[in-house]
Amino acid sequence: MATQQALELANDDEEFISQCKQELAIHIGPMADFMIKQTLNQSSEMSHQELIEALAIHIADHNAALSFRRACYSFNGIHLL
């Protein structure tokens, strides 16, 4: 699996969050925006990996969740096998 990234999400990390939201919307539709906001409200200090994993659990289909993870990790230059 991917290595742990210690990058914490900051208020100015909009590009990464936007990319995750777009990718999540492919899999769960318009609820993606709500899920992103809800997840970020749960923790103000969350790494990119933690955000990706917290969002992936909302994707019921295992293969779709894996696709989401791969896309989001690739935004950080990490490629899952």
Protein Blocks (a to p, Z undefined) as FASTA:
>chain_A
ZZddfbdcdfklmmmmmmmmmmmmmmnojmlmmmmmmmmmmpmbdcfklmmmmmmmmpmb
lklmmmmmmmmmmmnopacZZ
